[in-house]
């Protein structure tokens, strides 16, 4: 079947269309995204701004039209932390439904962690043993660990790169100066404090293979010397704690407007990279992880795999 997955994240609205069936590798047929940075369009009252809602409705409508045009048999549409945490989420979801006829499923944070874990498990297989999976999004940080396809522990924390950039570092994409050292130190202390309970839960489960997903981790790994995206999906990529520390020490002194000049750094997320690096360093330090494997599959693939599992084998 041809399946469309619409991921309304904290940074982008991403449509992925794949050809797949139960038990088979889902092969991408089409991918397109719109950068909205919804995590940064939350007002002081906690509500998604009118401009943010307008942009979301337009992006969802365009994505649905593209999926229909590509012959998708089904469209799974879901939203994560930016919409989930907005105080006007119900109104925004109703508007999206009324104007586009797309019903967005709001994923709880723990479900995000579980579905991402499922994707990583399927990618690496049972030989990976007990997994630790980390994912830094725009609005939240997901962590999970376990031996099965469903993790023993799945945690979501409000430590997304976009959220922290907006609330803690307060830097704009075109800022000509890096955040002051005091702001970075305060952010690190804040992240450390929120992480401690989750670290205890994950450590109690344990792991043999630590893995990271998400654009933030891929970018940090690229800056630390991992293979570029042009090397292909199958190229092994790793991020060491030593390499991450070097990247963090470097980028904290670079203005956001100049970070985009670094290879592998996208314009839409450049100003969020420092906050993401602070979170990544804190997680690896507190969990005492020396190196991570980077997995190309994440939440979208987990959603696809779950749907295919529900459908069952062809002809069943």
N, C-alpha and C positions, 0 to 999 in steps of 0.2 A: 504494500500500500504506500501511498505518498502521504506523509504526515507533516503538518505544519505546527511549529511550536513558537508561540509568541511570548517572549520573556520581557516583562515590563520591570526593569531593574532600577536601581537608584541612579545609574548613570545613563543607560541607554534603553531604548526599546528595540529589541533584536528579534527579527524573524528568521527562523531556521526551518528550511523545508528539506526533509530527508525521504529517501526511498528505503523501506525496511519491512521486515516481517519477523515474527517471533523466532528467536534463536539465531538471527542473522545480524551481521554488523550493519548499523544504520549508516547509509552513505549520503552525505550532504548533496543536495541537488541545487540549493539556492540559499544565500545568506545575505541579509541586508539589515542595516541598523540606522537609527536616528539618535544622535546624542542630545538628551534633554537635561541631564543632571538634576533629576527630580529631588535628590537628597539635598540639593542646595537651593531648592525653590519652596522650602517650608518656611512660612512666616513666623513671626514671634509668638503667635497664638497656636502654633503647632499645625496649622492647616496648610494644605497645598495651595499655592497662590493661584489666582485666576489664570495668569499666563501659563503656569505649569499645567493646569487642567486643560487649557486650550491646546497646548502642545501635545499633551497625551492623547486627547481625542483625535487630533489630526494624524498623529503617528499610528495609532491603532487602526484608523480607517484605511490608511495607505497600506499597512501590513496585511489587513484582511483582503483588500483588493488584489495585492500581489499573490497571496496564497491561493485565492480563487483562480486567478489568471494562470497559475502554474499547475492547476489541476489537483490541489491537495484534497484528499478524501476526508480529512478531519483537521480541525485547528484547535490545538490546546493552548489556551491563553491564561497566563498567570502573572501575578504581581508579587513583588517582594517588599523589603522593609520600607522604602519611601512611601508607597501607598498604604502599606499595612499600618504604619505608625502615624499617618496623617489624621488629625482630629476630624477632618471632613471626608474621610475615606468612603463612607457610605454614599454621600452625595456625588463624589467623583465617580465611583463605580457605577452608580445609576445613570449618570450622564453618558459615560462610555457605552453602556448597554443601550440606552435610548438612541444615541446618535450613530452608533456603528453596528449594532446588533451583535456585539461581542461581549460575552460574559467573562470577566476576569476573575479567576480564582485567586484569592489572597492566600498565599502559603504562610503558615506559621513558621517562625524561625527554626524551630527544631525539625520541621519537615524539610526545610531547605538543606539542613545539615545531613539528614538521612538520605535524601535523594542524591545529593552530591557524593555521599559515601558510596551509594549503590553504583554510581557511574565509575568511580575510582576502582571499586572492587572488580567490576566487570572488565575494566581496562587492564589491570595488572593480574587478575586471576587469583586462584586460591594459593598459588605458590608464594604470593606476597606475605602470607601469614597474617598476623594481627596488624591491622592498619591504624594509623593516625592520619586524619585528613583535616587540612586547614584551608579555609577559603575566606579571603578578604574582599568583601563587596563594597559598594558605595555607601550603603547604610548600615551594614552589620558584618560581624565576623562570625563564621560558622566553624565549629570544631566537633569532630566525632572520632570515636575509636571503637574497635571491636574486631571479632574474628569472622562474623557472618556477613551476609549481604545487608542485614539490618544492624546498625551499630548498637553496641551496649550502652554507649553514652552519646548523646547528640545535644549540643548546646549552641545557642545563638546569643551574641552579645552586641550591644549598640556601639560597636567599634569599627564601623565602616570608614573608609578613607574620605569619602565625600562628607559624611556627617561630621567627622572630627575636623576636617578642613574648615567647614562652615562654623562650627560651634566653638572650636578650641584655638585653631591657628588663625582663623579669620583672614585668609589671604584670597585675593582675587586672581583669576587666571592670567591677567595682564600685569600683575604686580611686578614692579621693577626692583623690589628689595625682598630678600628672604625673611621669613619670620624671625623675630628676635630670639636669642638663645633662651631667654627666660620662658617664652611661650613653648618652645620645644621641650624644655625640661619639665614644665608643668604638664604637658601632654603625656610625656613618658610616665610620670608619677600617676596620672589619672588612669592610663591604660593598665599599668601594673596592678593598681588596686582592683579594677574590675575583673582582671584575669584570674586572680588568686583562687576563688572558689572553683572555677572550671578546671584549672590546673590540677587541683586535688582530685576531682572526679576522673579526669583522663589518666592521671598517673595510677590511680587505683586499678584501672582496666589494663594499662600497659600496651605496648606495641612492639612490633619487629621492624616495620617499614613506615617511616613518616613521609607523607606526601602532601603537596600543596597544589591547589588549582587557583584559577582566577587570573584576570588581566594584571592585577597588581603584582602577584607573585611572578608571573611570566616576565613582566617588565623588569623587576628587580633581578631576576635570574639572568636576563639578557645583559643588563648593566654590569653584572658580576662575571660575565664571560660565557654564558650559555649560548648554544647555537641559535642563530636568528630564525625567524618564522619561515624564511625561504628555504631552510634546510629540510622542511617537510614535517608532517605530523608524527612520523615514527622516530625522528631523531631524539635520542635520550638527552634530557636536560635536568640539571641539578642546581641547587642553590645551597651554598655552605654558609654557616653562621659567620665565619671569618670574612667571606666575600660580602655578605650582607652588611656587616659592620663597616667595611670600607666604603660601600655604596652610600650608606647613611651618613658617614662622616663627610663625604664629598657633596652630596646633594643638599644637605642642610645649609650650605653657604651659597647656593645658587638661586637667584630669583626665579619664581615660577615662570615668568615670561621667557627665560632662557633654557629651562629644563627641556622644552620641546625640541631643542636643537640636538639633544642626545639621541643616539641611535636606539630605536626600539621604544621611544617614549611618544605616546600619541598626544596630539594637541588637546583633545577633549579631557584628558585626565592628568596632564602634566602637573598642574598645581596641587593635585591630590597625592602625588607620589611620596612626598615627605611624610605625610600622616600615615600612609600605608606602610612605609618603611619602618616607622616607629612602632607600629603594631606588630609587624613581622618580626622585628628584632626582639620585642618584648616576649612574644610567644615562644620563639626558639630559645631564648635565654631562660625563661621560667620553666619550660619543659625539658631543658637541657638537651636539645636536639642539635647535633653538629652539622647535619646536612639533610636536605629534602630532595626527593624526586618531584619533578613537575609533571603533572598529568594534564593532557590536552582535553580530557573530558571533564565536565562539571555538571552544574544543575540542569541545564537544558537536556543534556544526554540522559541524565537520571530520570527526568520527566518522560522522555521518549521510551526508555527501557521499561519504566513502570507501566505505561500504556500498552506496550507490546506484550508484557507479561499478562496483563488483564485480558487481552484479546485471545491469547493462547495460540497454539500451532495452527498453521493454515490447514483448513479442512476439518479441524476438530469440532 
